[in-house]
């Protein structure tokens, strides 16, 4: 089967499909007992992400269990920063970059990256996954958008205020732009490498874009995301994601990607109207609703699909990633309902 016949790819291209394809952001992870078992045998998250055998196995686990229409590679958006020379560790708080970028000298120390040389384990994992997937199942690659990578690189981890980032962004705009220039090159190369190694669609995660006003997004994030989208070309579908970014929906749709991932706090029906059929839309079931009983999950899934009413270009997904406390049977109810749905 060619990628053009896979349901996900057709939907992202807004071609007619018998039903909406379904997959979940962060569908491979800690909510699955088979993942926790493998994690216990590994040396930790980074070991799993950078070991092609482990990464491929984790990627395949949810597809084996639930049969969703796509697998997304088990990896992390921050791996390119590590490849560029930044130290990266994971602890109980999440990702930490112990030596954040706070001045020109640190920015200029970032190394250019050829993904095949420094991120080759990603390519090998993708090839292993593609070999183990059912023919009808699409394979998705991803990377963080330049702005979101800059957030982590400057702050040294997650942040509520992004005070260090904003200081550089507003007071040293030329330096900030130079950083994003460097990041955009690496992000585009990394996504292209993933496509070369078997991915059939890619997601650009601008997780922290919603921290910006629309004016600041257009000035400090969108130009570099658009540069990445343009660099990839339209050979494979591109999806852009901005968490909790209802105020940026039209701006995200204007980047030129085939699809926009819609947060669960936005009405998906309204999102179709606002984007005017220019892009496919991915989403947007509330991940917290997966804490309900399986019967209620199924009811809510049907209600979302009924509301969309078969519009072309819909990919059923969550508004954000699966939470680790989620019961597997509830993910099962979500996927099963989608697979069996008939208008």
N, C-alpha and C positions, 0 to 999 in steps of 0.2 A: 504494500500500500504506500502510495506517495503521500507526502505531508499535505498536499492540497486536498486529499480526500478525507483527512481526519476532521472529525466534527469540530474540534476546537478551532482549528485553523480556518475552516469555512465560516464559523460564526464570527471570528475576529475580522474577517474580510467582509462581513455583513452579507454573506450569501445565505439563501434560504436553507434552513436546517429543520429536520423533523421535530427537534426539541432543543432546548438550551443545553449546551455542554456544561458539565459541572466539575469543578475542582475547588480546593480550599487553600488559601494562603496559610502557610505553616502547617500543612497537612501531615508532614512527617515530623514527629517530635515527641515531647515528653508525655503526652496524654496516652500514648500507645505502650502497652506492656512490652512488646517486642523491641521497641526503641530503648526502653529503660534497661532491658536485659543486655542489649549490645553496649549501651553506655557504661554499664557496670564493668564490662570487660575491657573497655578502652581506657586511655589516659585522660579523657575529658573531651569537651566539645571540640576544641581545635584539632585534637588528634583524629576525631571522627571526620571532621570536615576536610582534613588534608590527607586522609587515607582513602584512596579511590575505592578500595574494596568496601570499607565501612560506609562511605558516602553513598555509594551505589545501592548497598543493601538498605540503608535507611530510606532512600528515595523510593525504592520499590515497595517497602512495607505497606504503606496505606493503599497502594493500588492493588496489591494482592488481597488485602482485607476487604476493601470497599468497592473496587472497580470503577473509580472515577475516570473521567475522560482525559485527564492529563496528569503527568508527574512533573513536579518542580524540583529541580536539583537541591539536595541537602547541602547547603553551603552557607556563606555569610557575606553580607554586603561590605564588610570592612576588610576582607582579605586583600583587596588591591592596595589599601593603605600599608598593610604589612609588607607587601611585595615592594612598595616604594621606599621601604626602610624604616617605617615606624614600628616600634615595639607594640605588640597586641597581646593582651591577656584577657581571660574570662574568669570572673569570680562570681560569688553569689549575687552580686549586684548587676551582673551582665558584663558587657565589653568595657575594657579600660585601656586607654593609650597613655602610659605613664609619662611620656615626654611630649606633651601637646605642642602644636605649632603656635608660637606667640610672637614671632618676629621674622624679619626677612631672611635672616641666616637659616632659620629652621625650614622655611618654605623652600629656599633654594637648595637645601640639602636633600630634598625629595628626589628619588632616582627615577628615571624613565623606565618603563616596564614593557618588555616583550612577553605577553602572557604565556606563550608556549615554553618559555624558559623559566619564568618565576611562578607561574600558576598552572603548570602542566598537569598537576594532580586534578584540577577541575576538568580539563579536557578528557583525561583518562576516565574519570568518574562518569562523565556524560556518555562516553562510548560504551561503558559497561551497562549503564542504565538502558540505553537504546537497545542493546542486545537482549536485555531481559524483559522489555516491555511487550505487552500484547500489540499486535500490528495496529489496532485501531486507536491506541493511546498516544497522545501527543506528548512531547517532551519540552519543558520550558526552562530556559536559563534566566538569570537575573543579575542585576548589580545595583548598587546605590547610585542615586543621581549625584552630580558634582556638589550641589549645595549641601545635601545631607551628609556626604562624606566630609565636607569642610566643617560641618557642625561637630562631628565626632573628633576630627583632627585638631580643631582649635580648642574645644572644651576638654578633651581628654576622656570623653565618655558622654553619657546622657546629661541633660540639664533641664531645669525648669525655666530659666531665664535666658540662657545663651548669652550671658553678659560678655564673655571674652570674644565670642563670635561677633556680636553686634559692635563691640568697640573697634575691632579690625574692619568690619564691613563699612561702618560709617566714617571712621577717622582715617583709615588707611585703605581707601577704596582701590587704589592702584595695586597694592600688595594683595588684597583680597581677590581682585580679578586675575592676577597672576597665578594665585593658588588654584582658582577654578579652571583656568586655562590648562594647567598641568593635570588636574583631575579629569577634565573632560576628555583629554587625549587617552588616558589610561582606561577610563570607563568605556569609551567607544571601542578600543582595541579588545578589551576583556569580553564585551558582548559579542563582537564579531568572532572572536576565538570560540566562544560557546556555540555560536551558529555553525561554525566550521566543524565542530566536534559532535554535532548531532541534534542540538536544540532546534526546534521548529518555530519557536516564538520566544520573545524575551520581554521581561518586565523591568522597567526603570523605576526603582523605589525612591521617591523623594519624600521620605517619611516625615521629615521636619519642615516641609514647605509651609504647612499651615501655621507655623509660628510667625510667618510674615504677613503683613497686609498685602492686598492685591498690588498696590503700587510698588512695594519693596520686592515682591515676588517677581514682577516684571523686570525689575532692575537688577536684582542680585541672584536670581536663580534661573528663571525661564530661558535667558539667552544661551546658557551652557547646556541645559537639558535639550533645547532645540538643536544645538550643535551636535549632540550625541545622536539624537533621532535622525537628523539629516545625514550624518556620517554613515549610519547603518543602511540607509536607503530603504526602499519598500519591498525588498525581496522576501522578507519574512515578517510576520506581524509583530508590531511593537506595542506594548501596553505601558502606560504611565500611571503611577499611583501617587497620590498625596493624601496622607491620613488626615481625617477630620477637616477636609479642605473644600467645603461647600462653596466658600466665597471665591475659590479659584477654579471652579469647574470649567467655565468658559475658557480661561487661560490654559488649563491643561489640555482641553480639546483643540486649542489652536497650535499646539506644539508640532502637529503633523504626524503623530502616531496613529495607528489604526484603532486603538482602543484606550479608554480611560477607565480605571478602576474607581468605583464610587463607594464612598464611606457609608456605613449603615445609618448615619444620621441625616442623610439626604434622601428625599423621595426619589426612587428610581424612575417612576413615571414622570415626575417633573424633570429629572435629568435628561430623559429622552427628548422632552419638549425643548429644554434649554439648549441642547446640543444640535437639535434639528437634523438628526440623521447623518451628521458628518462623521461620527465615530461610533464604533461598537462600545458597549458599556458592560463592564464586569461588576458583579455584585448582586445584592448588597445585604445579605442576611446578617442580622446582629449576632456576633460571636457569643455574646452573653446569653442569647436565647437558646444556645445549645445546652445550657444548664437545666432547661425544662425537661419534662418527661418525653421520651421518644415520640409518643402520640402527638404531643403539642408541637414538637419540632416538625413533624410531618405536616401538621395542619398549617403552621406558619410558612413552611416551604411552599405548599400548594397555593396559599394566599398570595405570596410574592410572585409566583409564576403566573397566577391568574391575573394579577394586576398588570404585569408586563404584556400579557395577552399576545404572546407570540411575535412581538416585534423582532425583525431581523437584527442581528448583531447583539444578542444578549448572551453573556456567559455567566452562569449562576456561580456565585462565590460568596464569601463572607465580606463584611465591610472592613475587616482587619483579620489578623491571624488567629488560628485556633489557640485557645488558652490551655495551659497545662492541666487544669483541673477538670477539663471536659471529659465526660464519659464516652468511651468509644462507641457505645450503642447509639448515642445521640448523633454522632457524626454519621454512623450507619443509616440512621433514619433520614437524615438530610440527603445523603447521596442516593439512597434507594428511592425516595420520593421523586427526586429529580430524574433518575433513570427511567422511572415508570410513568412519568407525567405525560398526560395526553390532554390537549386542549379540548 
